[in-house]
Amino acid sequence: MELDAHLQHLRHTLHLDVRPEAAGRDATLTVEIALSHHPAGTGRPAGQLVLRYRLGGVDTVRHSVDGRFGTVERPAPAGAWQRHTFELLADVRRLWPDLVAGDNSLRGLRLGVTVAEGARGAYLVDRLVFDRARRAGQAGEEMRAEVLRGYDGAYPGVTHHRAYEVSMVRHLNWFGGDGTLPSFPSPPYRDNDVEATEKMVEFLHSHGGVVCWNHPLDTERRESLARLLVSRNALGVDLIEIGRRPVEDYLWAYDVAARNAIPLTAVGVTDDHDGTDWRAGRDRNVTSVWAASTGRDDLVAALRAGQAWFADLAGYRGALDLELGGRSGMGALAVLAEDTVTVRLRATDLPAGATLEVVTGEVDRAGVADPTPAVRVGGGPVAAVAGGLARPAGGGAGTYVRTQVRDREGEIVGASNPIWLLRTPPPAGIPPTRRF
């Protein structure tokens, strides 16, 4: 689970002053809180949970569950102000004991009065207060560790590793490393200055792991992003979120970097800000890697080497790879003496009606004088999951090759990282993790 500024974690208490003006058994006040999306459980279908506090109409506190909807009924004496305290975590634990209760967001809050036909109801409400607990020191990290421990053994096919989003500069994700968090200004504010982000990347690198530049088009246009990727070496990051909307613009800028032999790992999105159902969301391309194991260090090494592809959670869950000389070469910069080589494409489990496209671009190291990517796109309906492709390595500095998958509607639902076929190494050399 990611600690995210867009979500209010459930480790909170809510307070609300309520005065029923005209109420009785047939008129109640409802405080409704939308929680997170959860898999199906005992007597509960998959979906977003909803917690409701119903005030009035009862003499004692009652708890009841109807699938994804949990209700806590509480007395509310008419004609008198009363301060109601809602212990969210305790109530979720009681309503759905099979859940890890702390693994919920608070992202929707509604108040309303329900009145039976022919009855009257009126409620005054005031002083809604969020009491946010466990904010000091490393309390947030401790809380997340508790949530992960709560899932031990529940999903044998899932391995959890903690990572961080650093949001006080251009948004970054940090994978691996020693977990030393940087200091932030008080009061906190976001600084989009390029040099501030570069300094933050340097700090995170000094503590190990890899750094990802998240949603870069929130502060740039595709042309200005391309210039930063080339002239500022992508601010020093190792990864960049390319698999998000508008994906065509992101890939356009990414191809400019590839044209200049800048080895930057393209990944999908890293979190879901809604907590309702990621598969139904707008940005749902997730990243997969070819790694030696699911251990954290092996996963980080695969990301650093560009052994990654992104694909749509709902539209395509197959695997992509590029092979050279009988072994995986995705992400590599290969310096070749041959004029012609064969890159073997790998694409598994393509959706019905899908097209596997081959994107090839000239590596001419043109800088940003002409940022338009010099690419060719070819492909068609794929009858086989792999095929051979001959590409010249001669002429200019070389060529790069990547693949992308389009569904029957023409939407890109997956893309690989490139392999670079070069005549000579780039001026900055080839990082050890990128050598073929």
VOPAGU-2260 file (C-alpha; in pm, 1 decimal, decimal comma):
REM VOPAGU-2260
SITE   aa  ch    i         X         Y         Z
SITE  MET   A    0       0,0       0,0       0,0
SITE  GLU   A    1     125,8     350,7     -77,8
SITE  LEU   A    2      96,2     644,9     158,0
SITE  ASP   A    3     -59,2     906,8     -67,1
SITE  ALA   A    4    -145,8    1269,5      -3,7
SITE  HIS   A    5    -467,9    1229,2    -201,4
SITE  LEU   A    6    -608,5     975,8      46,1
SITE  GLN   A    7    -705,4    1013,0     408,4
SITE  HIS   A    8    -594,9     691,8     579,6
SITE  LEU   A    9    -854,0     524,9     797,0
SITE  ARG   A   10    -643,3     569,0    1111,9
SITE  HIS   A   11    -854,2     878,2    1185,0
SITE  THR   A   12   -1139,7     972,1    1414,2
SITE  LEU   A   13   -1424,6    1194,3    1295,6
SITE  HIS   A   14   -1620,1    1427,5    1523,1
SITE  LEU   A   15   -1952,0    1592,7    1436,9
SITE  ASP   A   16   -2196,4    1801,3    1639,0
SITE  VAL   A   17   -2559,0    1704,1    1568,7
SITE  ARG   A   18   -2891,6    1849,5    1687,3
SITE  PRO   A   19   -3209,0    1673,2    1566,7
SITE  GLU   A   20   -3471,9    1947,4    1523,9
SITE  ALA   A   21   -3758,0    1736,2    1396,1
SITE  ALA   A   22   -3680,2    1367,8    1424,1
SITE  GLY   A   23   -3819,6    1041,1    1538,9
SITE  ARG   A   24   -3821,3     678,6    1437,5
SITE  ASP   A   25   -3898,2     779,8    1080,0
SITE  ALA   A   26   -3629,2    1049,4    1032,3
SITE  THR   A   27   -3256,4     978,3    1055,3
SITE  LEU   A   28   -2929,2    1150,3     964,7
SITE  THR   A   29   -2679,1     946,4     762,3
SITE  VAL   A   30   -2305,5    1012,8     751,1
SITE  GLU   A   31   -2170,5     803,8     462,0
SITE  ILE   A   32   -1799,8     736,2     407,2
SITE  ALA   A   33   -1665,0     572,8      89,8
SITE  LEU   A   34   -1374,1     339,1     163,6
SITE  SER   A   35   -1145,7     139,0     -66,9
SITE  HIS   A   36   -1200,8    -132,4    -325,1
SITE  HIS   A   37   -1147,4    -484,9    -186,5
SITE  PRO   A   38   -1154,0    -838,7    -327,5
SITE  ALA   A   39   -1454,0   -1054,9    -251,6
SITE  GLY   A   40   -1475,5   -1196,0     100,3
SITE  THR   A   41   -1711,5   -1392,3     318,6
SITE  GLY   A   42   -2060,9   -1279,2     224,2
SITE  ARG   A   43   -1918,0    -979,6      39,3
SITE  PRO   A   44   -1871,9    -925,9    -337,1
SITE  ALA   A   45   -1566,1    -749,7    -472,4
SITE  GLY   A   46   -1602,1    -373,7    -483,9
SITE  GLN   A   47   -1576,6     -50,0    -291,7
SITE  LEU   A   48   -1683,1     -63,5      72,6
SITE  VAL   A   49   -1918,2     196,6     216,5
SITE  LEU   A   50   -1941,0     276,9     588,8
SITE  ARG   A   51   -2261,0     446,2     708,4
SITE  TYR   A   52   -2339,3     604,9    1042,3
SITE  ARG   A   53   -2714,6     641,0    1090,9
SITE  LEU   A   54   -2810,3     877,6    1374,5
SITE  GLY   A   55   -3153,7     869,7    1534,0
SITE  GLY   A   56   -3436,7     621,1    1532,1
SITE  VAL   A   57   -3270,6     379,3    1779,9
SITE  ASP   A   58   -3208,5     363,7    2155,4
SITE  THR   A   59   -2880,8     164,7    2145,9
SITE  VAL   A   60   -2582,4     129,3    1914,1
SITE  ARG   A   61   -2626,9    -139,0    1647,8
SITE  HIS   A   62   -2391,4    -279,6    1380,0
SITE  SER   A   63   -2513,0    -451,8    1063,2
SITE  VAL   A   64   -2362,3    -556,3     729,3
SITE  ASP   A   65   -2516,0    -599,6     386,1
SITE  GLY   A   66   -2234,4    -710,8     156,7
SITE  ARG   A   67   -2017,9    -406,0      79,7
SITE  PHE   A   68   -2230,7    -177,6     298,0
SITE  GLY   A   69   -2174,1    -158,2     672,2
SITE  THR   A   70   -2404,8      42,5     899,0
SITE  VAL   A   71   -2360,1     170,3    1254,9
SITE  GLU   A   72   -2685,7     299,3    1410,9
SITE  ARG   A   73   -2655,4     541,0    1702,3
SITE  PRO   A   74   -2908,8     721,6    1923,4
SITE  ALA   A   75   -2954,4    1096,9    1869,8
SITE  PRO   A   76   -3189,8    1262,6    2122,7
SITE  ALA   A   77   -3415,7    1526,6    1970,2
SITE  GLY   A   78   -3377,9    1894,3    2063,5
SITE  ALA   A   79   -3025,3    1866,8    2205,6
SITE  TRP   A   80   -2676,5    1914,1    2066,9
SITE  GLN   A   81   -2460,0    1605,5    2096,5
SITE  ARG   A   82   -2100,7    1553,6    1986,0
SITE  HIS   A   83   -2067,7    1225,5    1797,5
SITE  THR   A   84   -1728,6    1056,6    1764,5
SITE  PHE   A   85   -1685,9     802,5    1487,3
SITE  GLU   A   86   -1408,2     548,5    1547,0
SITE  LEU   A   87   -1362,7     438,9    1186,1
SITE  LEU   A   88   -1098,3     171,4    1235,1
SITE  ALA   A   89   -1279,5      -1,3    1521,7
SITE  ASP   A   90   -1610,4      -2,0    1335,8
SITE  VAL   A   91   -1462,4    -143,7    1013,8
SITE  ARG   A   92   -1296,0    -419,8    1217,3
SITE  ARG   A   93   -1629,2    -509,9    1375,6
SITE  LEU   A   94   -1828,9    -494,3    1052,1
SITE  TRP   A   95   -1581,4    -684,5     829,6
SITE  PRO   A   96   -1355,8    -890,3    1061,2
SITE  ASP   A   97   -1191,8   -1072,6     766,8
SITE  LEU   A   98   -1037,8    -748,7     634,6
SITE  VAL   A   99    -718,6    -569,5     727,5
SITE  ALA   A  100    -918,0    -271,0     849,7
SITE  GLY   A  101    -636,2     -17,5     822,7
SITE  ASP   A  102    -603,9     -82,4     449,1
SITE  ASN   A  103    -870,5     168,9     352,5
SITE  SER   A  104    -889,0     521,5     220,2
SITE  LEU   A  105   -1134,0     789,2     322,1
SITE  ARG   A  106   -1211,6     952,4     -11,7
SITE  GLY   A  107   -1582,7    1032,5      -2,8
SITE  LEU   A  108   -1796,4    1184,8     273,2
SITE  ARG   A  109   -2169,4    1258,9     239,4
SITE  LEU   A  110   -2438,7    1370,9     483,0
SITE  GLY   A  111   -2811,4    1336,0     424,4
SITE  VAL   A  112   -3147,1    1303,5     598,6
SITE  THR   A  113   -3377,1    1009,1     533,4
SITE  VAL   A  114   -3747,5    1065,7     607,2
SITE  ALA   A  115   -4025,0     811,3     576,5
SITE  GLU   A  116   -4331,5     902,1     373,0
SITE  GLY   A  117   -4558,9    1136,5     565,9
SITE  ALA   A  118   -4299,2    1214,2     835,2
SITE  ARG   A  119   -4088,9    1527,1     896,9
SITE  GLY   A  120   -3718,2    1544,7     964,7
SITE  ALA   A  121   -3462,9    1820,3    1025,8
SITE  TYR   A  122   -3108,2    1799,3    1160,8
SITE  LEU   A  123   -2851,9    2067,7    1237,9
SITE  VAL   A  124   -2486,1    1968,8    1198,5
SITE  ASP   A  125   -2172,7    2162,9    1287,6
SITE  ARG   A  126   -1798,1    2139,3    1359,3
SITE  LEU   A  127   -1688,5    1843,1    1150,8
SITE  VAL   A  128   -1336,9    1759,4    1269,9
SITE  PHE   A  129   -1084,5    1507,3    1134,5
SITE  ASP   A  130    -855,9    1387,0    1411,3
SITE  ARG   A  131    -552,7    1251,0    1224,2
SITE  ALA   A  132    -352,9    1008,5    1436,4
SITE  ARG   A  133      -1,3     861,2    1408,2
SITE  ARG   A  134     161,4    1145,2    1217,4
SITE  ALA   A  135     482,8    1195,0    1419,0
SITE  GLY   A  136     822,4    1055,6    1323,0
SITE  GLN   A  137     809,1     721,0    1144,4
SITE  ALA   A  138     450,6     647,0    1253,1
SITE  GLY   A  139     332,7     636,5     893,2
SITE  GLU   A  140     594,1     376,8     803,9
SITE  GLU   A  141     506,3     172,2    1111,6
SITE  MET   A  142     139,2     184,6    1016,3
SITE  ARG   A  143     212,4      63,9     663,3
SITE  ALA   A  144     426,4    -221,1     799,4
SITE  GLU   A  145     133,4    -325,1    1021,0
SITE  VAL   A  146     -99,7    -334,7     720,8
SITE  LEU   A  147     142,8    -550,2     521,6
SITE  ARG   A  148     188,5    -787,9     814,1
SITE  GLY   A  149    -187,2    -821,7     828,6
SITE  TYR   A  150    -180,1    -967,5     477,9
SITE  ASP   A  151      87,9   -1228,3     554,4
SITE  GLY   A  152     -18,5   -1553,4     388,8
SITE  ALA   A  153    -340,7   -1409,0     245,7
SITE  TYR   A  154    -207,6   -1381,1    -112,2
SITE  PRO   A  155      70,6   -1636,8    -166,3
SITE  GLY   A  156     136,7   -1512,3    -520,5
SITE  VAL   A  157     204,0   -1154,3    -409,3
SITE  THR   A  158     530,0   -1023,0    -263,9
SITE  HIS   A  159     526,6    -681,9     -94,8
SITE  HIS   A  160     814,6    -434,0     -93,9
SITE  ARG   A  161     787,4     -83,7      43,2
SITE  ALA   A  162     857,8     217,3    -180,0
SITE  TYR   A  163     812,8     591,4    -151,4
SITE  GLU   A  164     666,6     882,3    -343,3
SITE  VAL   A  165     857,7    1207,4    -295,3
SITE  SER   A  166     616,3    1486,3    -379,0
SITE  MET   A  167     768,8    1817,5    -269,5
SITE  VAL   A  168     951,7    1851,1    -601,3
SITE  ARG   A  169     839,1    1719,3    -939,9
SITE  HIS   A  170     684,1    1395,4    -824,5
SITE  LEU   A  171     929,4    1107,8    -791,7
SITE  ASN   A  172     903,6     745,4    -689,9
SITE  TRP   A  173    1190,1     578,1    -508,6
SITE  PHE   A  174    1238,3     200,5    -526,7
SITE  GLY   A  175    1502,0      21,6    -320,2
SITE  GLY   A  176    1765,6     198,7    -114,0
SITE  ASP   A  177    1791,1     242,5     260,2
SITE  GLY   A  178    1464,0     433,1     309,0
SITE  THR   A  179    1616,5     754,9     442,0
SITE  LEU   A  180    1352,8    1020,4     382,8
SITE  PRO   A  181    1460,1    1372,7     285,6
SITE  SER   A  182    1373,6    1678,9     487,7
SITE  PHE   A  183    1083,1    1889,6     363,4
SITE  PRO   A  184    1002,9    2258,5     404,8
SITE  SER   A  185     753,2    2363,6     668,8
SITE  PRO   A  186     487,8    2442,5     573,6
SITE  PRO   A  187     525,7    2195,0     287,9
SITE  TYR   A  188     494,3    2316,9     -68,6
SITE  ARG   A  189     571,2    2172,1    -409,7
SITE  ASP   A  190     875,1    2318,0    -586,4
SITE  ASN   A  191     877,6    2237,3    -960,6
SITE  ASP   A  192    1219,9    2392,5   -1014,3
SITE  VAL   A  193    1431,9    2167,9   -1236,6
SITE  GLU   A  194    1745,5    2203,7   -1025,3
SITE  ALA   A  195    1552,7    2128,9    -705,6
SITE  THR   A  196    1433,3    1802,7    -859,8
SITE  GLU   A  197    1783,8    1714,6    -978,2
SITE  LYS   A  198    1918,9    1770,5    -626,6
SITE  MET   A  199    1646,6    1548,5    -484,1
SITE  VAL   A  200    1733,3    1274,9    -736,4
SITE  GLU   A  201    2098,5    1301,8    -629,8
SITE  PHE   A  202    1996,7    1267,9    -263,7
SITE  LEU   A  203    1785,8     958,3    -331,6
SITE  HIS   A  204    2061,3     800,7    -541,9
SITE  SER   A  205    2306,9     858,2    -256,8
SITE  HIS   A  206    2083,6     632,5     -48,7
SITE  GLY   A  207    2058,5     357,0    -312,9
SITE  GLY   A  208    1785,9     225,1    -539,9
SITE  VAL   A  209    1632,7     375,9    -852,4
SITE  VAL   A  210    1424,9     690,2    -903,9
SITE  CYS   A  211    1122,8     738,1   -1131,1
SITE  TRP   A  212     989,2    1067,9   -1268,5
SITE  ASN   A  213     612,2    1049,1   -1232,6
SITE  HIS   A  214     355,8    1203,0   -1472,2
SITE  PRO   A  215     603,3    1452,8   -1624,0
SITE  LEU   A  216     343,9    1608,3   -1854,8
SITE  ASP   A  217     168,3    1766,3   -1556,2
SITE  THR   A  218     434,5    2039,1   -1572,7
SITE  GLU   A  219     555,4    2012,7   -1933,6
SITE  ARG   A  220     433,6    1983,6   -2290,6
SITE  ARG   A  221     571,2    1698,3   -2494,1
SITE  GLU   A  222     824,3    1920,2   -2675,7
SITE  SER   A  223     959,0    2075,7   -2355,5
SITE  LEU   A  224     967,3    1732,9   -2191,6
SITE  ALA   A  225    1173,9    1600,7   -2482,1
SITE  ARG   A  226    1419,1    1886,9   -2436,9
SITE  LEU   A  227    1458,1    1808,6   -2064,8
SITE  LEU   A  228    1511,6    1439,5   -2137,0
SITE  VAL   A  229    1797,7    1523,1   -2373,9
SITE  SER   A  230    1953,3    1846,1   -2244,0
SITE  ARG   A  231    1921,4    1763,1   -1870,3
SITE  ASN   A  232    1955,3    1384,8   -1901,2
SITE  ALA   A  233    1598,2    1336,7   -1773,9
SITE  LEU   A  234    1690,8    1520,0   -1450,6
SITE  GLY   A  235    1908,5    1221,0   -1361,4
SITE  VAL   A  236    1624,6     972,9   -1304,3
SITE  ASP   A  237    1645,9     604,3   -1396,3
SITE  LEU   A  238    1277,4     548,7   -1482,9
SITE  ILE   A  239     999,1     759,6   -1626,9
SITE  GLU   A  240     622,3     711,0   -1633,9
SITE  ILE   A  241     541,0     672,9   -2003,2
SITE  GLY   A  242     245,6     433,7   -1985,6
SITE  ARG   A  243     -19,4     690,5   -1898,3
SITE  ARG   A  244    -259,1     914,9   -2087,1
SITE  PRO   A  245    -196,5    1070,2   -2333,6
SITE  VAL   A  246      28,2     772,9   -2405,4
SITE  GLU   A  247      96,1     878,2   -2765,1
SITE  ASP   A  248     246,4    1207,6   -2643,7
SITE  TYR   A  249     450,3    1034,2   -2374,1
SITE  LEU   A  250     586,5     784,3   -2625,7
SITE  TRP   A  251     665,2    1071,0   -2864,9
SITE  ALA   A  252     888,4    1235,7   -2604,4
SITE  TYR   A  253    1036,0     901,7   -2502,9
SITE  ASP   A  254    1133,6     828,9   -2864,3
SITE  VAL   A  255    1326,1    1156,5   -2869,9
SITE  ALA   A  256    1536,3    1027,3   -2579,8
SITE  ALA   A  257    1578,2     691,1   -2751,5
SITE  ARG   A  258    1692,3     867,8   -3069,8
SITE  ASN   A  259    1972,1    1019,3   -2861,2
SITE  ALA   A  260    2070,3     683,4   -2704,2
SITE  ILE   A  261    1960,3     790,7   -2356,5
SITE  PRO   A  262    1891,1     468,3   -2164,1
SITE  LEU   A  263    1581,1     556,9   -1963,5
SITE  THR   A  264    1340,2     284,8   -1848,9
SITE  ALA   A  265     980,4     345,7   -1955,7
SITE  VAL   A  266     727,3     225,3   -1696,9
SITE  GLY   A  267     354,1     246,6   -1633,7
SITE  VAL   A  268     180,4     420,0   -1346,4
SITE  THR   A  269     267,9     332,1    -988,6
SITE  ASP   A  270     -47,6     403,1    -789,3
SITE  ASP   A  271    -424,1     436,9    -803,1
SITE  HIS   A  272    -545,1     762,7    -648,9
SITE  ASP   A  273    -911,7     664,5    -634,8
SITE  GLY   A  274    -909,4     335,6    -442,6
SITE  THR   A  275   -1232,1     227,3    -611,8
SITE  ASP   A  276   -1121,2     -19,7    -881,5
SITE  TRP   A  277    -791,2      32,8   -1061,2
SITE  ARG   A  278    -901,9    -181,1   -1356,7
SITE  ALA   A  279   -1182,1      64,8   -1432,1
SITE  GLY   A  280    -966,4     374,7   -1393,9
SITE  ARG   A  281    -813,7     608,4   -1648,8
SITE  ASP   A  282    -443,4     529,1   -1599,0
SITE  ARG   A  283    -405,0     157,9   -1542,9
SITE  ASN   A  284     -85,3      53,2   -1722,2
SITE  VAL   A  285     125,6    -137,5   -1471,2
SITE  THR   A  286     489,7    -241,3   -1500,8
SITE  SER   A  287     629,2    -594,1   -1527,0
SITE  VAL   A  288     995,7    -693,7   -1533,9
SITE  TRP   A  289    1212,1    -990,6   -1625,1
SITE  ALA   A  290    1393,4   -1047,8   -1295,4
SITE  ALA   A  291    1590,2   -1330,1   -1135,0
SITE  SER   A  292    1346,2   -1340,8    -842,5
SITE  THR   A  293    1076,3   -1138,0    -667,2
SITE  GLY   A  294    1336,6   -1014,4    -420,4
SITE  ARG   A  295    1363,3    -639,7    -394,1
SITE  ASP   A  296    1722,2    -613,6    -518,4
SITE  ASP   A  297    1651,4    -831,1    -823,7
SITE  LEU   A  298    1343,8    -625,0    -912,2
SITE  VAL   A  299    1535,9    -298,9    -877,3
SITE  ALA   A  300    1817,5    -438,2   -1093,9
SITE  ALA   A  301    1568,9    -532,5   -1367,2
SITE  LEU   A  302    1418,8    -182,5   -1361,6
SITE  ARG   A  303    1763,2     -24,5   -1380,5
SITE  ALA   A  304    1852,8    -245,2   -1678,6
SITE  GLY   A  305    1536,3    -163,2   -1873,5
SITE  GLN   A  306    1412,9    -523,4   -1860,5
SITE  ALA   A  307    1058,7    -393,0   -1828,1
SITE  TRP   A  308     733,5    -342,2   -2013,7
SITE  PHE   A  309     400,9    -185,8   -1922,0
SITE  ALA   A  310      54,1    -320,1   -2000,7
SITE  ASP   A  311    -310,2    -238,4   -1932,6
SITE  LEU   A  312    -451,9    -408,1   -1621,2
SITE  ALA   A  313    -784,1    -466,9   -1796,5
SITE  GLY   A  314    -680,1    -489,5   -2162,7
SITE  TYR   A  315    -356,6    -688,0   -2185,0
SITE  ARG   A  316    -167,4    -894,4   -1928,2
SITE  GLY   A  317      78,0   -1073,5   -2157,7
SITE  ALA   A  318     458,3   -1051,9   -2167,7
SITE  LEU   A  319     686,1    -855,8   -2401,7
SITE  ASP   A  320    1054,5    -902,0   -2476,4
SITE  LEU   A  321    1317,9    -845,0   -2743,4
SITE  GLU   A  322    1584,6   -1109,0   -2806,6
SITE  LEU   A  323    1920,3   -1071,4   -2975,9
SITE  GLY   A  324    2152,4   -1363,1   -3034,2
SITE  GLY   A  325    1917,1   -1601,7   -2858,3
SITE  ARG   A  326    1890,1   -1409,9   -2530,3
SITE  SER   A  327    1690,8   -1123,2   -2388,9
SITE  GLY   A  328    1819,8    -782,4   -2491,3
SITE  MET   A  329    1539,2    -547,3   -2393,7
SITE  GLY   A  330    1685,2    -231,9   -2242,4
SITE  ALA   A  331    2038,0    -304,4   -2364,1
SITE  LEU   A  332    2271,7     -90,1   -2573,8
SITE  ALA   A  333    2449,1    -336,2   -2800,5
SITE  VAL   A  334    2756,7    -222,9   -2995,7
SITE  LEU   A  335    2773,4    -438,1   -3309,0
SITE  ALA   A  336    3019,5    -492,4   -3589,7
SITE  GLU   A  337    2761,6    -653,5   -3819,3
SITE  ASP   A  338    2568,6    -449,1   -4072,0
SITE  THR   A  339    2254,9    -659,2   -4024,7
SITE  VAL   A  340    2126,5    -835,3   -3716,2
SITE  THR   A  341    1803,2   -1013,3   -3627,2
SITE  VAL   A  342    1591,0    -904,4   -3335,0
SITE  ARG   A  343    1336,4   -1161,9   -3227,1
SITE  LEU   A  344    1010,0   -1024,1   -3093,5
SITE  ARG   A  345     825,6   -1186,5   -2806,9
SITE  ALA   A  346     462,5   -1106,0   -2729,7
SITE  THR   A  347     244,9   -1354,8   -2541,6
SITE  ASP   A  348    -129,2   -1377,6   -2480,7
SITE  LEU   A  349    -228,2   -1102,7   -2722,8
SITE  PRO   A  350    -598,3   -1008,5   -2701,4
SITE  ALA   A  351    -829,7   -1109,2   -2985,5
SITE  GLY   A  352    -797,8    -863,6   -3272,1
SITE  ALA   A  353    -483,3    -705,1   -3130,3
SITE  THR   A  354    -194,2    -571,6   -3337,6
SITE  LEU   A  355     172,1    -600,4   -3243,9
SITE  GLU   A  356     353,5    -297,7   -3382,3
SITE  VAL   A  357     728,1    -272,3   -3430,0
SITE  VAL   A  358     868,5      76,4   -3372,7
SITE  THR   A  359    1215,6     139,4   -3514,6
SITE  GLY   A  360    1402,8     464,9   -3494,3
SITE  GLU   A  361    1730,9     601,7   -3615,6
SITE  VAL   A  362    1984,3     679,2   -3346,0
SITE  ASP   A  363    2132,0     993,9   -3494,9
SITE  ARG   A  364    2201,8    1181,4   -3167,8
SITE  ALA   A  365    2034,4    1487,4   -3310,3
SITE  GLY   A  366    1993,0    1647,5   -2970,7
SITE  VAL   A  367    1699,3    1885,2   -2953,4
SITE  ALA   A  368    1762,7    2075,9   -3273,7
SITE  ASP   A  369    1487,7    1871,3   -3436,5
SITE  PRO   A  370    1298,6    1692,1   -3159,0
SITE  THR   A  371    1067,0    1501,9   -3390,5
SITE  PRO   A  372    1136,7    1130,2   -3340,7
SITE  ALA   A  373    1269,9     963,5   -3655,4
SITE  VAL   A  374    1061,3     648,4   -3616,0
SITE  ARG   A  375     891,6     395,4   -3836,9
SITE  VAL   A  376     594,0     192,3   -3719,1
SITE  GLY   A  377     505,3    -135,6   -3883,9
SITE  GLY   A  378     285,5    -427,3   -3793,3
SITE  GLY   A  379     -45,5    -596,1   -3847,5
SITE  PRO   A  380    -273,5    -855,8   -3694,7
SITE  VAL   A  381     -40,6   -1103,1   -3524,8
SITE  ALA   A  382     -89,3   -1470,1   -3599,1
SITE  ALA   A  383     214,1   -1586,5   -3398,9
SITE  VAL   A  384     355,1   -1475,7   -3067,4
SITE  ALA   A  385     707,1   -1428,4   -3202,2
SITE  GLY   A  386     874,1   -1337,9   -3527,0
SITE  GLY   A  387    1204,3   -1238,4   -3681,7
SITE  LEU   A  388    1298,9    -885,2   -3780,5
SITE  ALA   A  389    1613,7    -779,4   -3964,5
SITE  ARG   A  390    1733,7    -426,3   -3899,8
SITE  PRO   A  391    2051,5    -262,0   -4029,6
SITE  ALA   A  392    2299,8    -152,0   -3767,8
SITE  GLY   A  393    2502,3      44,6   -4021,4
SITE  GLY   A  394    2448,2     403,1   -4129,2
SITE  GLY   A  395    2443,1     676,3   -3868,3
SITE  ALA   A  396    2504,7     588,4   -3508,1
SITE  GLY   A  397    2260,5     297,7   -3512,1
SITE  THR   A  398    1898,7     196,0   -3462,1
SITE  TYR   A  399    1663,4     125,6   -3173,8
SITE  VAL   A  400    1371,4    -118,1   -3174,3
SITE  ARG   A  401    1072,8    -146,4   -2941,9
SITE  THR   A  402     725,1    -297,6   -2966,5
SITE  GLN   A  403     376,8    -184,4   -2870,5
SITE  VAL   A  404      39,2    -358,1   -2862,4
SITE  ARG   A  405    -282,4    -200,1   -2989,5
SITE  ASP   A  406    -621,8    -348,7   -2912,4
SITE  ARG   A  407    -896,2    -387,8   -3172,2
SITE  GLU   A  408   -1006,4     -25,8   -3109,0
SITE  GLY   A  409    -657,6     104,3   -3183,2
SITE  GLU   A  410    -565,1     192,2   -2823,4
SITE  ILE   A  411    -210,2     118,4   -2706,8
SITE  VAL   A  412    -244,6    -136,7   -2425,4
SITE  GLY   A  413     118,9    -235,0   -2383,4
SITE  ALA   A  414     471,6    -134,9   -2482,8
SITE  SER   A  415     820,9    -273,1   -2437,6
SITE  ASN   A  416    1142,3     -91,1   -2363,4
SITE  PRO   A  417    1380,0     -63,5   -2658,9
SITE  ILE   A  418    1698,3    -238,3   -2755,8
SITE  TRP   A  419    1964,6     -13,4   -2913,4
SITE  LEU   A  420    2176,8    -150,6   -3199,2
SITE  LEU   A  421    2477,9      81,9   -3222,6
SITE  ARG   A  422    2791,5     113,8   -3432,1
SITE  THR   A  423    2981,6     294,2   -3156,7
SITE  PRO   A  424    2911,1     360,5   -2788,8
SITE  PRO   A  425    2736,9     689,3   -2704,7
SITE  PRO   A  426    2963,2     975,0   -2586,4
SITE  ALA   A  427    2861,9     921,5   -2223,2
SITE  GLY   A  428    2941,2     551,5   -2247,2
SITE  ILE   A  429    2717,3     256,7   -2166,4
SITE  PRO   A  430    2613,6     196,6   -1804,2
SITE  PRO   A  431    2727,5    -149,6   -1687,3
SITE  THR   A  432    2367,0    -259,9   -1633,4
SITE  ARG   A  433    2283,7    -175,7   -1996,6
SITE  ARG   A  434    2568,3    -360,7   -2166,2
SITE  PHE   A  435    2465,4    -650,0   -2386,3
